[in-house]
Amino acid sequence: RKEVEQDPGPFNVPEGATVAFNCTYSNSASQSFFWYRQDCRKEPKLLMSVYSSGNEDGRFTAQLNRASQYISLLIRDSKLSDSATYLCVVRGPGNQFYFGTGTSLTVIP
Amino acid sequence: DAGVIQSPRHEVTEMGQEVTLRCKPISGHDYLFWYRQTMMRGLELLIYFNNNVPIDDSGMPEDRFSAKMPNASFSTLKIQPSEPRDSAVYFCASSFGGYQETQYFGPGTRLLVL
């Protein structure tokens, strides 16, 4: 079983829509959680960390559910510039980082 | 800051040849990570260093792969001999403090082994 699993999509949404991605992780002892964004043919960049209490950064909201072992990312009022691949990242107990294969988002005008 | 620097940006080689990828982490960062990204397997951690010492190389696919970090500002990932299945994008990333801290990725090296 993979350490981190994501729905690859693609998600095609109109501008202004709200879209949510989920990600599940297998190791209950995982300690840190992140969402990274990767544009086509570019390197991944940190979008936001995910805290136990949930956190928000502008139009982006991240949630963590330890009981069900999943994290989520909600994007409100989607912009064309949000089109990218979103990578779920989990840090395991041994300090290893596990990346999901990514969820592709295309925001359509 | 220049960010993480990788070279070369693109590499095309023939099967059996030696390939050396280079990385310069962000100054002051004490962790360095090597990743490989393919469409099928996504982003995989190959090895990471802390203060120039390899900590976990369990992601290195086989003995053909080796990595070194002779000093805090330079690391190499070597594939010898290369095979077509090694074709991928190889990313180097660095961070300060390791876990819970942002990893900054370099632009990647796109490797094609013919």
Backbone of each chain as ProteinMPNN parsed JSONL, in Angstrom:
{"seq_chain_A": "RKEVEQDPGPFNVPEGATVAFNCTYSNSASQSFFWYRQDCRKEPKLLMSVYSSGNEDGRFTAQLNRASQYISLLIRDSKLSDSATYLCVVRGPGNQFYFGTGTSLTVIP", "coords_chain_A": {"N_chain_A": [[0.847, -1.19, 0.0], [0.52, 2.244, -0.798], [2.239, 4.966, 0.76], [1.09, 7.475, 0.678], [-1.867, 8.553, -0.801], [-3.569, 9.925, -3.535], [-6.297, 11.272, -5.404], [-5.835, 11.35, -8.787], [-7.158, 13.011, -10.522], [-8.06, 14.354, -13.738], [-9.17, 17.513, -12.376], [-11.431, 19.66, -13.64], [-12.5, 22.826, -13.532], [-14.745, 25.66, -13.499], [-13.839, 29.148, -13.554], [-14.006, 30.794, -10.421], [-15.24, 28.772, -9.088], [-15.548, 26.45, -6.321], [-13.287, 24.079, -5.156], [-12.259, 20.874, -3.973], [-9.697, 18.843, -2.643], [-8.714, 15.608, -1.618], [-6.593, 13.575, 0.43], [-5.116, 10.589, 1.43], [-3.309, 8.93, 4.042], [-1.105, 6.303, 5.101], [0.329, 5.667, 7.407], [-0.218, 5.863, 10.726], [1.388, 7.111, 12.517], [2.454, 9.301, 11.353], [3.774, 12.611, 11.149], [3.902, 15.261, 10.199], [2.337, 17.448, 7.843], [1.689, 18.539, 4.548], [0.807, 20.689, 1.8], [1.89, 20.897, -1.475], [2.51, 22.749, -4.445], [2.766, 22.207, -7.903], [3.748, 23.475, -10.89], [3.467, 23.024, -14.457], [6.225, 21.347, -15.693], [7.879, 22.455, -13.829], [9.464, 22.925, -10.585], [8.314, 21.474, -7.468], [6.588, 23.521, -5.086], [6.157, 24.795, -1.809], [2.872, 25.093, -0.745], [1.171, 25.244, 1.511], [1.446, 24.437, 4.998], [-0.137, 21.895, 6.975], [-2.094, 22.031, 9.746], [-3.121, 20.599, 12.885], [-5.445, 21.776, 13.828], [-6.543, 22.769, 11.617], [-6.132, 25.141, 8.979], [-5.998, 28.328, 7.348], [-5.322, 30.154, 4.408], [-5.827, 32.852, 2.865], [-7.629, 32.194, 0.004], [-7.365, 29.523, 0.349], [-7.841, 26.573, 2.199], [-6.791, 24.273, 4.564], [-7.195, 21.053, 5.959], [-6.9, 18.616, 8.554], [-7.481, 15.289, 9.361], [-6.946, 13.193, 11.717], [-8.007, 10.862, 12.767], [-9.257, 9.566, 10.661], [-7.204, 9.576, 8.957], [-6.655, 11.405, 6.829], [-6.001, 14.257, 4.747], [-7.06, 17.45, 3.604], [-7.592, 19.85, 0.985], [-8.991, 22.883, 0.289], [-10.069, 25.021, -2.198], [-11.233, 28.151, -2.736], [-13.216, 30.301, -4.844], [-11.904, 29.925, -7.418], [-9.086, 30.688, -9.44], [-7.686, 31.347, -12.703], [-4.965, 31.128, -12.505], [-4.628, 29.238, -10.584], [-4.424, 26.808, -11.736], [-2.707, 23.845, -11.805], [-0.661, 21.168, -10.527], [-1.398, 19.575, -7.531], [0.269, 18.531, -4.743], [0.176, 16.217, -2.19], [1.801, 15.919, 0.878], [3.468, 13.987, 3.247], [5.074, 13.648, 6.296], [6.78, 11.054, 7.663], [7.283, 9.05, 10.685], [9.966, 8.514, 10.736], [11.247, 10.707, 9.727], [11.177, 10.768, 7.02], [9.984, 12.072, 3.947], [6.977, 11.724, 2.24], [5.555, 11.852, -0.87], [2.466, 12.397, -2.503], [1.108, 11.348, -5.692], [-0.03, 13.454, -6.886], [-2.641, 15.798, -7.724], [-4.307, 16.896, -10.484], [-5.293, 20.092, -11.469], [-7.331, 22.092, -13.46], [-8.355, 25.263, -14.192], [-10.999, 26.71, -15.772], [-11.718, 29.293, -18.105]], "CA_chain_A": [[0.0, 0.0, 0.0], [1.304, 3.453, -0.863], [2.217, 5.787, 1.971], [0.186, 8.609, 0.455], [-2.673, 8.344, -2.004], [-4.381, 11.043, -3.982], [-7.036, 11.147, -6.649], [-5.034, 12.101, -9.758], [-7.97, 13.923, -11.315], [-7.983, 15.799, -13.553], [-10.299, 18.319, -11.987], [-11.62, 20.81, -14.531], [-13.551, 23.627, -12.892], [-14.825, 27.03, -14.035], [-13.395, 30.232, -12.676], [-14.942, 31.152, -9.365], [-15.765, 27.587, -8.412], [-14.845, 25.903, -5.158], [-12.85, 22.709, -5.433], [-11.615, 20.261, -2.812], [-8.895, 17.643, -2.874], [-8.416, 14.811, -0.437], [-5.395, 12.757, 0.374], [-5.061, 9.688, 2.573], [-1.976, 8.435, 4.365], [-1.236, 4.968, 5.677], [1.011, 5.51, 8.688], [-0.881, 6.671, 11.751], [2.402, 7.839, 13.284], [2.927, 10.438, 10.556], [3.883, 13.737, 12.07], [3.723, 16.586, 9.583], [1.552, 17.338, 6.617], [1.867, 19.732, 3.719], [0.378, 20.716, 0.407], [2.797, 21.555, -2.399], [1.968, 23.014, -5.771], [3.765, 22.037, -8.959], [3.343, 23.906, -12.222], [3.966, 22.152, -15.512], [7.657, 21.379, -15.979], [8.559, 23.229, -12.795], [9.671, 22.203, -9.349], [7.267, 21.655, -6.436], [6.78, 24.611, -4.128], [5.24, 24.686, -0.683], [1.664, 25.917, -0.741], [0.876, 25.477, 2.92], [1.499, 23.337, 5.947], [-1.465, 21.53, 7.475], [-2.04, 21.907, 11.193], [-4.188, 19.765, 13.452], [-6.675, 22.553, 14.015], [-6.937, 23.33, 10.328], [-5.594, 26.48, 8.77], [-6.498, 29.014, 6.164], [-4.436, 31.159, 3.842], [-6.578, 33.466, 1.771], [-8.671, 31.337, -0.571], [-6.995, 28.132, 0.565], [-8.067, 26.029, 3.535], [-6.297, 22.908, 4.726], [-7.733, 20.354, 7.124], [-6.293, 17.329, 8.886], [-8.317, 14.379, 10.142], [-6.041, 12.113, 12.129], [-8.764, 9.628, 13.017], [-9.488, 8.913, 9.369], [-5.929, 9.622, 8.252], [-6.663, 12.111, 5.558], [-5.908, 15.709, 4.745], [-7.815, 18.017, 2.499], [-7.289, 21.211, 0.549], [-10.156, 23.526, -0.31], [-9.754, 26.265, -2.899], [-12.454, 28.91, -3.028], [-13.105, 31.338, -5.865], [-10.775, 29.486, -8.243], [-8.529, 31.586, -10.451], [-6.957, 30.648, -13.775], [-3.599, 30.898, -12.035], [-4.598, 28.082, -9.674], [-4.202, 25.595, -12.535], [-1.423, 23.247, -11.426], [-0.8, 19.881, -9.839], [-1.294, 19.767, -6.083], [0.897, 17.355, -4.154], [0.008, 15.985, -0.762], [3.083, 15.472, 1.411], [3.365, 13.513, 4.631], [6.35, 13.283, 6.912], [6.616, 9.898, 8.52], [7.978, 9.084, 11.982], [11.413, 8.419, 10.532], [11.702, 11.933, 9.076], [11.058, 10.671, 5.565], [8.87, 12.777, 3.34], [6.305, 10.944, 1.207], [4.745, 12.693, -1.742], [1.454, 11.797, -3.345], [1.395, 11.504, -7.116], [-0.539, 14.75, -7.306], [-3.969, 15.974, -8.301], [-4.239, 17.929, -11.511], [-6.407, 21.044, -11.501], [-7.393, 23.083, -14.535], [-9.44, 26.228, -14.026], [-11.416, 27.075, -17.131], [-12.322, 30.647, -18.146]], "C_chain_A": [[0.884, 1.242, 0.0], [1.175, 4.248, 0.431], [1.188, 6.913, 1.863], [-0.579, 8.367, -0.843], [-3.548, 9.556, -2.276], [-5.156, 10.653, -5.225], [-6.29, 11.974, -7.691], [-5.815, 13.128, -10.554], [-7.985, 13.471, -12.768], [-9.296, 16.422, -13.081], [-10.333, 19.516, -12.931], [-12.786, 21.621, -13.982], [-13.591, 25.007, -13.512], [-14.262, 28.033, -13.035], [-14.461, 30.541, -11.636], [-15.491, 29.968, -8.588], [-14.954, 27.272, -7.164], [-14.508, 24.453, -5.455], [-12.108, 22.175, -4.216], [-10.863, 19.008, -3.229], [-8.707, 16.924, -1.552], [-7.184, 13.958, -0.666], [-5.42, 11.858, 1.597], [-3.637, 9.216, 2.796], [-2.107, 7.166, 5.193], [-0.648, 4.836, 7.071], [0.407, 6.448, 9.735], [0.11, 7.473, 12.592], [2.992, 9.012, 12.502], [2.805, 11.714, 11.366], [3.596, 15.098, 11.462], [3.078, 16.41, 8.224], [1.622, 18.658, 5.856], [1.101, 19.565, 2.419], [1.424, 21.501, -0.378], [2.062, 21.755, -3.72], [3.105, 22.837, -6.783], [3.164, 22.464, -10.284], [4.033, 23.03, -13.262], [5.454, 22.401, -15.771], [8.43, 22.294, -15.014], [8.763, 22.367, -11.553], [8.496, 22.405, -8.395], [7.614, 22.82, -5.52], [5.741, 24.491, -3.024], [4.071, 25.636, -0.85], [1.288, 26.274, 0.699], [1.105, 24.224, 3.745], [0.076, 23.075, 6.429], [-1.36, 21.274, 8.963], [-3.264, 21.17, 11.708], [-5.516, 20.492, 13.546], [-7.223, 23.089, 12.699], [-6.387, 24.735, 10.183], [-6.002, 27.016, 7.412], [-5.462, 30.021, 5.71], [-5.152, 31.742, 2.628], [-7.686, 32.549, 1.289], [-8.448, 29.852, -0.303], [-7.215, 27.728, 2.023], [-7.598, 24.591, 3.572], [-6.854, 22.318, 6.016], [-6.999, 19.025, 7.308], [-7.278, 16.528, 9.726], [-7.473, 13.169, 10.504], [-6.791, 10.796, 12.31], [-8.968, 8.841, 11.731], [-8.256, 8.94, 8.482], [-6.076, 10.228, 6.852], [-6.474, 13.602, 5.787], [-6.625, 16.227, 3.511], [-7.326, 19.434, 2.206], [-8.517, 21.741, -0.163], [-9.699, 24.829, -0.949], [-11.064, 26.948, -3.241], [-12.172, 29.931, -4.123], [-11.908, 31.068, -6.783], [-10.389, 30.526, -9.282], [-7.827, 30.754, -11.527], [-5.561, 30.267, -13.312], [-3.494, 29.745, -11.023], [-4.352, 26.777, -10.422], [-2.791, 25.07, -12.277], [-1.708, 21.831, -10.932], [-0.534, 20.103, -8.366], [-0.836, 18.453, -5.448], [0.662, 17.328, -2.649], [1.314, 15.403, -0.229], [2.925, 15.131, 2.891], [4.753, 13.181, 5.133], [6.091, 12.159, 7.9], [7.422, 10.016, 9.805], [9.484, 9.025, 11.848], [11.996, 9.601, 9.801], [11.736, 11.825, 7.554], [9.829, 11.44, 5.1], [8.293, 11.907, 2.23], [5.374, 11.87, 0.427], [3.667, 11.855, -2.419], [1.805, 12.038, -4.8], [0.778, 12.769, -7.695], [-1.932, 14.694, -7.891], [-3.909, 17.151, -9.26], [-5.493, 18.792, -11.504], [-6.259, 21.967, -12.701], [-8.601, 23.967, -14.287], [-9.747, 26.813, -15.39], [-12.07, 28.461, -17.124], [-13.831, 30.579, -18.347]], "O_chain_A": [[1.884, 1.292, 0.715], [0.146, 4.209, 1.106], [0.511, 7.252, 2.833], [0.013, 8.014, -1.863], [-4.171, 10.123, -1.379], [-4.718, 9.805, -6.003], [-6.124, 13.18, -7.508], [-5.233, 14.01, -11.185], [-7.926, 12.266, -13.009], [-10.382, 15.912, -13.359], [-9.376, 20.288, -13.007], [-13.925, 21.154, -13.97], [-12.571, 25.486, -14.006], [-14.221, 27.783, -11.83], [-15.657, 30.549, -11.93], [-16.132, 30.141, -7.551], [-13.838, 27.757, -6.979], [-15.345, 23.695, -5.945], [-11.419, 22.917, -3.516], [-11.33, 18.224, -4.055], [-8.56, 17.55, -0.503], [-6.796, 13.668, -1.798], [-5.718, 12.325, 2.697], [-2.852, 9.113, 1.853], [-3.096, 6.976, 5.901], [-1.081, 3.981, 7.843], [0.514, 7.67, 9.629], [-0.28, 8.405, 13.296], [3.941, 9.645, 12.965], [1.877, 11.888, 12.156], [3.098, 15.991, 12.147], [3.24, 15.391, 7.553], [1.616, 19.739, 6.444], [0.788, 18.452, 1.998], [1.797, 22.614, -0.006], [1.127, 21.028, -4.054], [4.239, 23.257, -6.553], [2.184, 21.88, -10.747], [5.043, 22.384, -12.984], [5.873, 23.529, -16.033], [9.487, 22.827, -15.35], [8.294, 21.231, -11.483], [7.768, 23.391, -8.501], [8.782, 23.07, -5.222], [4.59, 24.13, -3.274], [4.254, 26.834, -1.068], [1.114, 27.442, 1.047], [0.975, 23.102, 3.256], [-0.802, 23.929, 6.305], [-0.614, 20.394, 9.393], [-4.305, 21.125, 11.053], [-6.578, 19.898, 13.367], [-8.244, 23.777, 12.674], [-6.199, 25.438, 11.177], [-6.303, 26.275, 6.477], [-4.803, 30.663, 6.528], [-5.089, 31.202, 1.524], [-8.572, 32.171, 2.055], [-9.266, 29.02, -0.695], [-6.83, 28.441, 2.949], [-7.963, 23.786, 2.715], [-6.966, 23.005, 7.031], [-6.544, 18.404, 6.347], [-7.841, 17.041, 10.693], [-7.306, 12.245, 9.708], [-6.246, 9.729, 12.029], [-8.867, 7.614, 11.712], [-8.264, 8.388, 7.381], [-5.676, 9.639, 5.847], [-6.748, 14.13, 6.865], [-6.772, 15.523, 2.512], [-6.738, 20.107, 3.052], [-9.02, 21.124, -1.102], [-9.024, 25.64, -0.315], [-11.901, 26.389, -3.95], [-11.035, 30.368, -4.304], [-11.01, 31.901, -6.901], [-11.239, 31.154, -9.913], [-7.428, 29.614, -11.29], [-5.039, 29.214, -13.68], [-2.393, 29.335, -10.656], [-4.098, 25.746, -9.799], [-1.806, 25.771, -12.507], [-2.85, 21.372, -10.925], [0.448, 20.747, -7.996], [-1.475, 17.412, -5.6], [0.922, 18.303, -1.943], [1.871, 14.485, -0.831], [2.333, 15.882, 3.667], [5.518, 12.499, 4.452], [5.302, 12.289, 8.835], [8.163, 10.982, 9.989], [10.204, 9.442, 12.754], [13.118, 9.527, 9.3], [12.27, 12.706, 6.881], [8.789, 11.457, 5.758], [9.03, 11.41, 1.378], [4.532, 12.566, 0.994], [3.927, 10.734, -2.856], [2.69, 12.835, -5.11], [1.026, 13.118, -8.849], [-2.348, 13.691, -8.471], [-3.51, 18.255, -8.89], [-6.613, 18.281, -11.53], [-5.197, 22.548, -12.927], [-9.729, 23.484, -14.184], [-8.868, 27.341, -16.072], [-12.877, 28.767, -16.247], [-14.493, 31.615, -18.405]]}, "seq_chain_B": "DAGVIQSPRHEVTEMGQEVTLRCKPISGHDYLFWYRQTMMRGLELLIYFNNNVPIDDSGMPEDRFSAKMPNASFSTLKIQPSEPRDSAVYFCASSFGGYQETQYFGPGTRLLVL", "coords_chain_B": {"N_chain_B": [[18.825, 35.461, -2.474], [20.031, 32.703, -4.362], [18.635, 30.381, -4.487], [18.072, 26.8, -4.718], [20.433, 25.217, -6.692], [20.775, 23.376, -9.624], [22.551, 21.211, -11.8], [23.334, 19.315, -14.759], [20.629, 21.043, -16.497], [19.309, 19.619, -18.382], [19.843, 16.365, -19.632], [20.957, 14.107, -21.95], [21.699, 10.863, -22.665], [23.406, 7.819, -23.512], [22.469, 4.426, -23.002], [24.257, 2.716, -20.487], [26.19, 4.576, -20.074], [27.906, 6.766, -17.779], [26.299, 8.949, -15.525], [26.256, 12.089, -14.011], [24.765, 14.065, -11.662], [24.342, 17.311, -10.319], [24.196, 19.386, -7.389], [23.602, 22.36, -5.637], [22.889, 23.394, -2.536], [20.712, 25.713, -0.759], [22.404, 28.264, 0.904], [23.349, 27.729, 4.236], [21.378, 25.902, 4.803], [20.793, 22.745, 6.319], [19.881, 20.285, 5.609], [19.684, 18.056, 2.883], [18.06, 16.799, 0.059], [17.499, 14.233, -2.328], [15.388, 13.611, -5.032], [13.354, 11.666, -7.272], [11.295, 11.963, -10.096], [8.648, 10.591, -11.856], [6.087, 9.963, -14.297], [4.641, 7.678, -13.734], [5.289, 6.887, -11.084], [5.37, 9.138, -9.574], [6.733, 11.479, -7.217], [9.637, 10.469, -5.731], [11.538, 9.892, -2.844], [14.978, 9.6, -2.836], [17.407, 9.716, -1.36], [18.636, 11.269, 1.646], [20.548, 13.848, 3.243], [22.009, 15.001, 6.271], [23.702, 17.624, 7.559], [25.795, 16.991, 5.81], [26.026, 14.274, 6.034], [24.945, 11.093, 4.994], [21.702, 10.082, 5.745], [19.449, 8.483, 5.266], [19.223, 6.164, 2.866], [17.467, 4.479, 1.753], [15.74, 4.721, -0.33], [17.176, 4.655, -2.633], [17.389, 3.167, -5.719], [19.03, 0.998, -6.614], [22.327, -0.528, -6.7], [23.544, 0.847, -8.71], [23.151, 3.461, -8.361], [24.506, 6.229, -6.663], [25.274, 8.587, -4.105], [26.803, 11.582, -2.985], [28.018, 13.937, -0.58], [30.255, 16.054, -0.281], [30.751, 18.469, 0.972], [29.125, 21.245, 2.639], [27.986, 22.704, 0.636], [27.601, 21.355, -1.699], [26.509, 18.622, -3.649], [26.369, 15.393, -5.201], [24.708, 13.182, -7.439], [25.071, 10.088, -8.736], [24.799, 7.931, -11.497], [25.627, 4.828, -12.577], [26.129, 1.94, -14.347], [24.03, 3.822, -16.591], [20.536, 3.29, -17.363], [17.714, 2.91, -19.605], [15.345, 2.98, -18.067], [15.947, 4.693, -16.065], [15.327, 7.172, -16.861], [13.963, 10.234, -16.09], [12.821, 13.029, -14.066], [15.065, 14.544, -11.978], [15.159, 15.838, -8.836], [16.673, 18.078, -6.573], [16.523, 19.074, -3.212], [16.53, 21.382, -0.466], [16.599, 22.097, 3.05], [16.184, 23.839, 6.171], [16.69, 22.565, 9.259], [15.212, 20.315, 8.739], [12.614, 18.259, 9.375], [9.221, 19.408, 9.403], [9.913, 21.748, 8.324], [10.035, 23.941, 5.52], [10.738, 22.545, 2.405], [12.911, 23.459, -0.121], [12.946, 23.316, -3.508], [15.157, 22.567, -6.215], [15.403, 23.417, -9.754], [15.411, 21.046, -11.116], [16.742, 18.21, -12.942], [16.38, 17.063, -16.105], [16.499, 13.919, -17.225], [17.301, 11.808, -19.85], [17.69, 8.636, -20.932], [18.897, 6.849, -23.511]], "CA_chain_B": [[19.382, 34.116, -2.495], [19.85, 32.106, -5.676], [17.839, 29.174, -4.422], [18.792, 25.553, -4.97], [20.937, 25.196, -8.068], [21.056, 22.035, -10.143], [23.1, 21.136, -13.145], [22.779, 20.128, -15.836], [19.166, 21.112, -16.503], [18.888, 18.534, -19.263], [20.914, 15.429, -19.946], [20.592, 12.991, -22.816], [22.846, 9.983, -22.708], [23.124, 6.47, -23.999], [22.494, 3.358, -22.009], [25.583, 2.252, -20.136], [27.069, 5.699, -19.75], [27.818, 7.316, -16.43], [25.624, 10.244, -15.44], [26.474, 12.771, -12.732], [23.895, 15.223, -11.435], [24.95, 18.16, -9.3], [23.252, 20.214, -6.635], [24.113, 23.307, -4.648], [21.732, 23.769, -1.704], [20.661, 27.081, -0.256], [23.397, 28.485, 1.939], [22.826, 27.676, 5.597], [20.502, 24.752, 4.982], [21.553, 21.602, 6.805], [19.345, 19.049, 5.05], [19.631, 18.004, 1.428], [17.265, 15.652, -0.391], [17.432, 13.907, -3.753], [14.147, 12.973, -5.429], [13.162, 11.326, -8.675], [9.881, 12.094, -10.429], [8.169, 10.023, -13.109], [4.629, 9.998, -14.4], [4.059, 6.473, -13.144], [5.562, 6.714, -9.66], [5.347, 10.404, -8.869], [7.972, 11.973, -6.627], [10.176, 9.484, -4.795], [12.763, 10.278, -2.162], [16.066, 8.647, -3.057], [18.355, 9.775, -0.258], [18.803, 12.604, 2.177], [21.706, 14.122, 4.06], [21.943, 16.004, 7.315], [25.074, 18.067, 7.831], [26.669, 16.302, 4.859], [26.064, 12.836, 6.324], [23.741, 10.408, 4.503], [20.882, 9.594, 6.85], [18.569, 7.422, 4.81], [19.361, 5.931, 1.428], [16.62, 3.324, 1.436], [15.031, 4.971, -1.576], [18.067, 4.48, -3.779], [16.835, 1.97, -6.345], [19.969, -0.117, -6.69], [23.734, -0.151, -6.533], [24.002, 1.709, -9.792], [22.964, 4.825, -7.889], [25.276, 6.626, -5.492], [25.211, 10.022, -3.838], [27.813, 12.087, -2.067], [27.931, 15.337, -0.196], [31.586, 16.295, 0.283], [30.719, 19.652, 1.829], [27.775, 21.782, 2.869], [27.48, 23.466, -0.5], [27.665, 20.601, -2.948], [26.165, 17.2, -3.614], [26.235, 14.749, -6.498], [23.995, 11.913, -7.588], [25.7, 9.435, -9.867], [24.199, 6.692, -11.995], [26.642, 4.139, -13.36], [25.795, 2.466, -15.659], [22.644, 4.285, -16.73], [19.617, 2.453, -18.123], [16.56, 3.7, -20.064], [14.342, 3.137, -17.013], [16.367, 5.776, -15.167], [14.839, 8.435, -17.416], [13.073, 10.873, -15.121], [13.305, 14.326, -13.601], [15.712, 14.402, -10.679], [15.132, 17.087, -8.082], [17.384, 18.254, -5.324], [15.834, 20.029, -2.346], [17.216, 21.6, 0.797], [15.798, 22.721, 4.104], [16.887, 24.129, 7.411], [16.003, 21.943, 10.378], [14.634, 19.03, 8.375], [11.177, 18.061, 9.409], [8.358, 20.542, 9.72], [10.388, 22.938, 7.651], [9.823, 23.962, 4.078], [11.785, 22.079, 1.497], [13.028, 24.27, -1.32], [13.388, 22.459, -4.594], [15.823, 23.106, -7.383], [14.608, 23.327, -10.992], [15.401, 19.683, -11.617], [17.515, 17.772, -14.106], [15.595, 16.132, -16.92], [17.417, 12.909, -17.742], [16.795, 10.852, -20.837], [18.675, 7.605, -21.259], [18.441, 6.196, -24.755]], "C_chain_B": [[19.075, 33.461, -3.837], [18.949, 30.894, -5.646], [18.709, 27.949, -4.638], [19.188, 25.519, -6.452], [21.254, 23.757, -8.46], [21.663, 22.138, -11.532], [23.416, 19.683, -13.496], [21.26, 20.198, -15.734], [18.585, 19.996, -17.369], [20.094, 17.662, -19.561], [20.339, 14.316, -20.806], [21.834, 12.132, -22.955], [22.44, 8.621, -23.24], [23.251, 5.461, -22.872], [23.933, 2.9, -21.767], [26.548, 3.351, -19.748], [26.886, 6.127, -18.292], [27.176, 8.698, -16.478], [25.89, 10.83, -14.055], [25.617, 14.02, -12.673], [24.438, 15.998, -10.235], [23.922, 19.065, -8.637], [24.016, 21.111, -5.666], [22.916, 23.754, -3.809], [21.778, 25.252, -1.336], [21.637, 27.21, 0.916], [22.754, 28.498, 3.328], [21.876, 26.527, 5.859], [21.323, 23.531, 5.359], [20.993, 20.258, 6.338], [19.348, 19.159, 3.532], [18.975, 16.691, 1.006], [17.424, 15.482, -1.899], [16.146, 13.14, -4.02], [14.196, 12.619, -6.911], [11.659, 11.391, -8.958], [9.611, 11.496, -11.801], [6.648, 10.086, -13.118], [4.015, 8.833, -13.638], [4.172, 6.447, -11.623], [5.544, 8.011, -8.876], [6.723, 10.769, -8.334], [8.436, 10.981, -5.56], [11.445, 10.014, -4.158], [13.82, 9.197, -2.37], [16.977, 8.572, -1.84], [18.306, 11.164, 0.343], [19.977, 12.67, 3.138], [21.345, 15.145, 5.137], [23.379, 16.368, 7.683], [26.097, 17.216, 7.073], [26.727, 14.792, 5.063], [24.796, 12.182, 5.77], [22.983, 9.775, 5.66], [20.038, 8.402, 6.427], [18.7, 7.289, 3.294], [18.484, 4.772, 0.973], [15.838, 3.507, 0.146], [15.895, 4.83, -2.811], [17.727, 3.141, -4.438], [17.793, 0.782, -6.389], [21.395, 0.413, -6.651], [24.253, 0.739, -7.646], [23.917, 3.181, -9.386], [23.841, 5.079, -6.664], [25.186, 8.136, -5.335], [26.264, 10.393, -2.814], [27.514, 13.541, -1.727], [29.245, 15.695, 0.49], [31.669, 17.528, 1.172], [29.314, 20.229, 1.856], [27.177, 22.463, 1.645], [27.439, 22.669, -1.799], [27.3, 19.136, -2.729], [26.078, 16.671, -5.042], [25.406, 13.483, -6.373], [24.535, 11.281, -8.864], [24.962, 8.153, -10.218], [25.231, 6.037, -12.93], [26.454, 2.626, -13.257], [24.329, 2.875, -15.749], [21.846, 3.321, -17.609], [18.409, 3.307, -18.542], [15.519, 3.93, -18.974], [14.734, 4.184, -15.968], [15.883, 7.137, -15.671], [13.761, 9.015, -16.509], [13.551, 12.304, -14.918], [13.85, 14.12, -12.194], [15.759, 15.778, -10.011], [16.03, 16.989, -6.862], [16.607, 19.286, -4.513], [16.656, 20.222, -1.082], [16.272, 22.258, 1.788], [16.688, 22.989, 5.305], [16.096, 23.5, 8.547], [15.257, 20.681, 10.031], [13.128, 19.0, 8.448], [10.455, 19.316, 9.844], [8.792, 21.814, 9.007], [10.195, 22.815, 6.156], [11.021, 23.404, 3.35], [11.751, 22.958, 0.254], [13.653, 23.41, -2.406], [14.183, 23.246, -5.631], [14.967, 22.891, -8.618], [14.565, 21.944, -11.599], [16.353, 19.465, -12.781], [16.66, 16.761, -14.84], [16.551, 15.188, -17.619], [16.7, 11.986, -18.7], [17.929, 9.898, -21.187], [18.145, 6.81, -22.438], [18.923, 4.747, -24.844]], "O_chain_B": [[17.988, 33.641, -4.387], [18.533, 30.42, -6.704], [19.932, 28.051, -4.729], [18.366, 25.764, -7.335], [21.913, 23.024, -7.723], [21.333, 23.025, -12.32], [23.736, 18.896, -12.605], [20.669, 19.464, -14.942], [17.491, 19.498, -17.102], [21.213, 18.15, -19.72], [19.36, 13.668, -20.436], [22.901, 12.625, -23.323], [21.254, 8.328, -23.392], [24.029, 5.628, -21.932], [24.715, 2.721, -22.701], [27.599, 3.09, -19.162], [25.852, 5.878, -17.672], [27.473, 9.508, -17.357], [25.761, 10.137, -13.046], [25.724, 14.912, -13.514], [24.927, 15.414, -9.268], [22.921, 19.453, -9.24], [24.94, 20.678, -4.979], [22.021, 24.425, -4.324], [22.77, 25.939, -1.581], [21.677, 26.357, 1.802], [21.757, 29.181, 3.563], [21.594, 26.206, 7.013], [22.4, 23.297, 4.811], [21.564, 19.209, 6.637], [19.053, 20.214, 2.97], [19.292, 15.622, 1.527], [17.476, 16.458, -2.646], [15.839, 12.159, -3.343], [14.965, 13.187, -7.686], [10.85, 10.929, -8.154], [10.262, 11.849, -12.784], [6.011, 10.242, -12.077], [2.989, 8.987, -12.975], [3.235, 6.025, -10.945], [5.685, 8.0, -7.653], [7.746, 10.415, -8.919], [7.712, 10.695, -4.606], [12.327, 10.526, -4.847], [13.575, 8.019, -2.109], [17.279, 7.484, -1.351], [17.979, 12.132, -0.343], [20.348, 11.677, 3.764], [20.501, 16.02, 4.941], [24.168, 15.506, 8.071], [27.112, 16.789, 7.622], [27.425, 14.102, 4.32], [23.692, 12.654, 6.039], [23.552, 9.026, 6.454], [19.932, 7.42, 7.163], [18.331, 8.193, 2.544], [18.733, 4.162, -0.067], [15.328, 2.535, -0.411], [15.384, 4.881, -3.93], [17.773, 2.098, -3.784], [17.355, -0.354, -6.206], [21.636, 1.618, -6.581], [25.324, 1.33, -7.508], [24.545, 4.039, -10.006], [23.911, 4.256, -5.751], [25.04, 8.867, -6.314], [26.575, 9.625, -1.904], [26.855, 14.261, -2.477], [29.335, 15.645, 1.716], [32.55, 17.625, 2.025], [28.421, 19.742, 1.163], [25.984, 22.767, 1.626], [27.261, 23.239, -2.875], [27.725, 18.504, -1.761], [25.753, 17.409, -5.971], [25.408, 12.81, -5.342], [24.462, 11.874, -9.941], [24.555, 7.391, -9.34], [25.644, 6.621, -13.932], [26.607, 2.074, -12.167], [23.485, 2.32, -15.046], [22.395, 2.636, -18.471], [18.115, 4.315, -17.901], [14.871, 4.977, -18.959], [13.939, 4.517, -15.089], [16.021, 8.142, -14.973], [12.768, 8.354, -16.205], [14.541, 12.738, -15.508], [13.163, 13.58, -11.327], [16.317, 16.736, -10.545], [16.124, 15.947, -6.214], [16.093, 20.258, -5.066], [17.396, 19.326, -0.675], [15.283, 22.887, 1.413], [17.784, 22.443, 5.434], [14.944, 23.87, 8.774], [14.715, 20.024, 10.92], [12.447, 19.653, 7.657], [10.998, 20.165, 10.552], [8.112, 22.838, 9.081], [10.193, 21.716, 5.602], [12.167, 23.747, 3.642], [10.696, 23.172, -0.344], [14.739, 22.855, -2.241], [13.921, 24.421, -5.887], [13.918, 22.252, -8.542], [13.77, 21.688, -12.503], [16.717, 20.395, -13.501], [16.264, 15.737, -14.283], [17.316, 15.593, -18.494], [15.633, 11.452, -18.398], [18.983, 10.307, -21.673], [17.088, 6.183, -22.367], [18.63, 4.057, -25.821]]}, "name": "protein", "num_of_chains": 2, "seq": "RKEVEQDPGPFNVPEGATVAFNCTYSNSASQSFFWYRQDCRKEPKLLMSVYSSGNEDGRFTAQLNRASQYISLLIRDSKLSDSATYLCVVRGPGNQFYFGTGTSLTVIPDAGVIQSPRHEVTEMGQEVTLRCKPISGHDYLFWYRQTMMRGLELLIYFNNNVPIDDSGMPEDRFSAKMPNASFSTLKIQPSEPRDSAVYFCASSFGGYQETQYFGPGTRLLVL"}
